[in-house]
Amino acid sequence: MSDKKPSIAIVGAGIGGMCVAATLQQIGVHTEIYEQAVRFARVGAGIQMMPNSMKVLRRIGVEEPLRRKAFQPYSHLNRAWDTGEVLRELPMPESLFGAPYLCMHRAELHEALAAAVPEGIIHFNKRLVGLDESAGQVTLAFADGTSAHADAVIGADGVHSVVRQILIGPDEPIHKGRIAYRAIFSSEYLKGKEIGASRTKWWGLDRHIVIYYTAADRSELYFVTSLPERAEWLTRESWSSKGDVRELREAYQGFHPDVRDVLEACPDCHKWAILEREPLPRWSDGRVVLLGDACHPMTPYMAQGAATAIEDAAVLARCLRETGGDNFPGAFKRYEAHRKPRTSLIQAISSANTWMKGGNDDTSWLYGYDAWNVPLTEKEPAYKPA
Ligand SMILES: Cc1cc2nc3c(=O)[nH]c(=O)nc-3n(C[C@H](O)[C@H](O)[C@H](O)COP(=O)(O)OP(=O)(O)OC[C@H]3O[C@@H](n4cnc5c(N)ncnc54)[C@H](O)[C@@H]3O)c2cc1C
């Protein structure tokens, strides 16, 4: 490794981008993050963090702030939409996979990650429009006419990634004609009713709904759905478009009273298209590499999109450290070789929406994965979906 400290530009200050800035800081790599938004917005949504992602967050100092605020569900509970019959329940004590299972407001996770990255490295209002690699450097061009240089670039710019388009070429994410409603609101709206100590997924015939608390004191709850919608309904900026709460209630008529109580209480909701993508032919080219939704966007049905982006961040840092910190193409190939079999499998199971619907399948390959310590082989995960 040369004396000069490498510097990496990260495109996108989402969960993946922030997390990789924090993991790279741990190995002494300097990063700058370029984000298109003018500031962070408090996106009204919940997020589940499973033990596999919590192990990464622990090492970068994000576990403790989350523990203080997040809700720790007793179990993954899967129930039939109408009778409420328990299809599968997996209690999730911390001892099971060596880390907690937490549910929280997305903004809490974002804030904790922002506190874990070095001050002053996030540059807002920098929408990437071009990349040029020459003479051992990459030049980033932004929509405002400015540019920046780095030894390497990580594209953590989400499902509509510009970095991916530059690397692989243009294409559209897959929209299978399903949309999601979501809402996060005060438990006071429930007027004394409880939703239980678990994160519950209610499985209907062609639709489902997942419900959980997002605050340790149960003062706030969240739900997210999946149901059919005409395929041309699409949102480019997915987090802010509103839904009609009456249409939502209509779509879940006939569901168990516990579900209907939550939907009746819900004051407002958002709606957006569920997008996914087939595994990409490659994740990197020379000094440019992809991470998170930019390279493996998936349906949210296993709650693993952010979790796998967080795992990517730890493994990418390990690969850079192992190859000496400045052999970028070598490190990026090694990272892809280890990560792609796992993320492709998770993409496939997520797409099929079969995870924990019933049966007693092994879950340890997913939740027990420890990105800091797993051997960096290219082996396929042992799990085979039914
Ligand atoms: C309904 C729903 C529920 C989910 N629930 C869970 C869950 O419970 N658990 C879980 O693990 N995952 C969940 N996910 C998935 C998770 O939200 C995503 O996988 C995760 O946010 C991906 O992070 P990312 O950093 O790769 O991309 P993003 O979060 O999309 O961040 C990309 C960032 O890049 C910026 N950007 C984009 N283009 C440019 C550009 N040209 N220049 C500069 N900046 C740019 C964007 O503004 C954004 O800030 C859910 C997803 C959905 C839709």
The ligand as an ORCA input file, in Angstrom:
! r2SCAN-3c Opt
* xyz 0 1
  C     -41.858     -0.320      1.914
  C     -40.471     -0.684      2.182
  C     -40.166     -1.224      3.392
  C     -38.863     -1.620      3.662
  N     -38.591     -2.177      4.872
  C     -37.343     -2.603      5.121
  C     -37.014     -3.199      6.374
  O     -37.858     -3.309      7.277
  N     -35.731     -3.610      6.572
  C     -34.782     -3.496      5.604
  O     -33.634     -3.914      5.818
  N     -35.057     -2.920      4.408
  C     -36.311     -2.478      4.151
  N     -36.590     -1.888      2.955
  C     -35.544     -1.731      1.932
  C     -34.700     -0.496      2.202
  O     -35.500      0.644      2.371
  C     -33.744     -0.270      1.054
  O     -33.189     -1.485      0.641
  C     -32.619      0.666      1.501
  O     -33.144      1.929      1.811
  C     -31.561      0.762      0.415
  O     -30.583      1.669      0.841
  P     -29.604      2.332     -0.225
  O     -28.711      3.208      0.591
  O     -29.017      1.290     -1.081
  O     -30.556      3.190     -1.176
  P     -31.486      4.430     -0.829
  O     -32.010      4.333      0.551
  O     -32.468      4.517     -1.945
  O     -30.514      5.672     -0.888
  C     -30.000      6.155     -2.094
  C     -29.568      7.599     -1.900
  O     -28.903      8.029     -3.083
  C     -29.374      9.320     -3.434
  N     -29.215      9.462     -4.881
  C     -29.908      8.827     -5.859
  N     -29.459      9.211     -7.070
  C     -28.457     10.090     -6.862
  C     -27.594     10.817     -7.718
  N     -27.681     10.715     -9.064
  N     -26.669     11.631     -7.170
  C     -26.553     11.738     -5.821
  N     -27.354     11.083     -4.951
  C     -28.290     10.252     -5.470
  C     -30.824      9.312     -2.984
  O     -31.321     10.634     -2.811
  C     -30.728      8.549     -1.672
  O     -30.437      9.388     -0.581
  C     -37.880     -1.466      2.676
  C     -38.185     -0.880      1.462
  C     -39.457     -0.486      1.199
  C     -39.771      0.128     -0.127
*
